[in-house]
């Protein structure tokens, strides 16, 4: 999520200024945040438009009567919630519920459940509902107009040239993203490596996007495949994340060599053509001094599966029913937040290279729990070890390990949410929702 608010206009003059963007700001061990995206669908499981009396904008306008509207060009494009958090939009009108950073899973649960009830209630009054599925099952990427945000217009132009599946990513996908504080540079590197090693196993047992264009596909989740074809320069699993020397300087080098999409000048977006941030620093031309605001904005346009931003953001899982979304958050909190469980997981996890992990993410997305890892024990064995180690970490942090129960149950059943997608009596595909007896 990016609100693209005005930032620090200090000119960039040193490497230390660039590194500072990745340094944690007053980190709290175990603090967590969740961004939970939802698909707005009508009774036929098709996406509803952003505009109109029965569209997503009218839902946001209703919410803004009690909260603070964020507007662009006269349209409501997000809502800042009283007490913290936000309801924001993705390019296809997907609704993102973003929690503030909090200390406990119970607080995350209360926030997500309360906001979903409020937002989904407004949606149902307009004849549609919000569902936690990874990909819209009955739509193509150009069925509906984009959300009217300039950022998305510029992103569209870039992605149409950068890959073959960027439009599907923008318009049809929804995710569950987890953010965790890290304490310092070494802790960032350890958490990033630990999170990366967990990803294919998590994809296999949380896959929740098996239907495309109204038909069952060969994937249990299409999202890793869609992201793979979006933009290889700014998405996926960068090899430098596997470096033993991983630190802020490596993150800076990676970001400096990515193309810049746009800057903001005088409150308006300015598109940038075929220049990396490194080149922009050397030759800004008529754009004036390149500033920390420009750097911060540039970092929001990079989409690796694991993204350090002063905290660690894990972007891979599909949108999931609330109990399972919380289980994913609990897994990463318990597995990564303390040195003991993180060291235990580091000793247990199979050794992946960047290339092997990229391949494994696609194979796990296709076969789910039936995926055979290229290294190490069977997938269900590794997931059970992950859950056990995460439970130990949660207890040490004062959390109840029961939050992990939905994930533990799926591992015991060798199952994933995609296994529970069904056609209704009208032949319409539907995925699991919350509450759902499976979870």
Order of alpha helices (4+ residues) and beta strands (2+ residues): alpha-beta-alpha-beta-beta-beta-beta-alpha-beta-alpha-alpha-beta-alpha-beta-beta-alpha-beta-alpha-beta-beta-alpha-alpha-beta-beta-beta-alpha-alpha-alpha-alpha-alpha-beta-beta
